[in-house]
Amino acid sequence: MFFFITLGYCAKYAILFAGSKDWSNYRHQADVYYMYGILKSHGFDDDHISMWTYNDIADNELNPYPGKVFHTLNNTNIYPGKEKIDFLGENCSSTKFIRYLKELNTTKDDDLFIFYNDHGSANILSTPVGRPITTYQLGNTIITMSKTRKFRKMFFLVEACNSGCLKDSIVSPNVAVITAAQCSESSYSAINSKWAGAFLSNEFSAYVIREIEMNPTHTINSLFENVHEKMSHSTPTIFGDILDTPISDFIGVGPKSSIRRQALDEEDEKIVHAELYAKPEARERYYQHQKYMKSLTEKMENAINTIVNKVAGQEAPIFMKLHDLPDVRKCYEPVLEEYFTKFGEYNQDTSYLITPLKALCTKYDSKVIIDAIDTTLV
């Protein structure tokens, strides 16, 4: 958390947000902890880093290495400890995150780095607790931060499916954004998707981290170009007006890494299939939790199908398949608000199921869609 005295010179601050929970989402917290380690090696004090994680991986009963979190296959523990996490558990919510950004104690002379890592969908970024963050909320919040002089420059790295949707919402000056995927795309784990269970990293995050470690002199644009060239499963996007700024302005400078990182299709069997190594009672709780999460997915599938059918009738199958969608904020923003107000708890892992509601907004008025939501989710 940020505690500091205004000294009248440019300072660097970082916000690291892992937006998921549960063992199956190991990689999101691992990415954030690894980024924390990079910042520390670059000279950041803890009071210049605000870290948000649900913190349910290191001491998870499925963890075959209790108290440890790994990001590479050399089994180097990167877990910084609970005391280094500023917002954890139920405090890691979208409501608190948005409020936190608006109330930052930073100044017009400070540079701000934000790293978000989690699941996403059409114009939403998930959080471990409660409703997701919408790209519209985030864009409005950054506008407010700009007007209230909370930063000199901002660099925002976003690892999430459909994260390219941020482009239409983040329009403030002196901001640069790199996302893992286009608005219509998914992003992927770093380990081959044929494996089930928990993965160590995400493809985009792993390449970003590798580039930061191997070439700390990158500009934002050259970082993007090098990562973009290596990506094979999604298409990163970049936008903003400070793309030629050195990344060192935001994350400092550290020694060039001499550690060769593992190929991204390797795995740690004990982590990826942790349930096979857990005690019987822990394994049973894991399977029961998976059943519960599946029930939430089925609930959302049924709700979305019903809403789309109520609105579109015989044309419903068309809207269920549309993915490359235009900006329909006027309709979609109130639709998202109503849907998540009424739906309640959802499975972050399948947040992509929300996309047909955005597709409906390409043809129908928000009032029609909201009426269908209200009569479905009662």
ABEGO torsion letter per residue (X at the ends): XBBBBBAGBBBBBBBBBBABBEAAAAAAAAAAAAAAAAAAAAGBBAAABBBBBAGAAAABAABABBGBBBABAAGBBABAEAAABABBEAABBAAAAAAAAAABABBAABBBBBBBBEBBBBGBBBBABEBBBBAAAAAAAAAAAAAAGABABBBBBBBBBGAAAAAAABABBGBBBBBABBAABBBBBABBAABBEBBABBAAAAAAAAAAAABAABBAAAAAAAAAAABAABBBBBBEAAAABBAAAAAEBBBBBABBBBBAABBBAAAAAAAAABBAAAAAAAAAAAAAAAAAAAAAAAAAAAAAAAAAEAAAAAAAABABBBBAAAAAAAAAAAAAAAAEBBBAAAAAAAAAAAAAAAABBAAAAAAAAAAABX
